Amino acid sequence: MARDYDLEIVGGPGKFDLMNALFKHGDKVTFRVRQLVAGATSPLPAQTVVASIISVEKEDESCESWKLSGRVEVFAGYTSVKFRAFYRTKYAAGQDAGGMVLRVS
């Protein structure tokens, strides 16, 4: 059975690191994420996930907004988990960086 996790990206790589992760075999990127839980009274603590990037697509003409897909090494006890994400490199280390959906199957 598949399960989705919605995560808020609260920190992540810049454009150069995304490019290296896409084109250099073995390079990975790190995201700081926080799980979104409906009805939570306070935010859950952020955690670090390490990801391999499989594809990057421009979201708009700003060259700062991206659609990503790839695999996270370890998440919630699962290994090599597929993910897709909307990510803004302009806000890589701050608010409104984007969102990530991890699908465990």
Buried (B, 14 or more C-beta within 10 A) or exposed (E): EEEEBEBBBBBBBEBEBBBBBBEEEEBBBBBBBBBBEEEEEEEEEBBEBEBBBBEBEEBEEEEBBBBBBBBBEEBEEBEEBBBBBBBBBBBBEEEEBBBBBBEBE
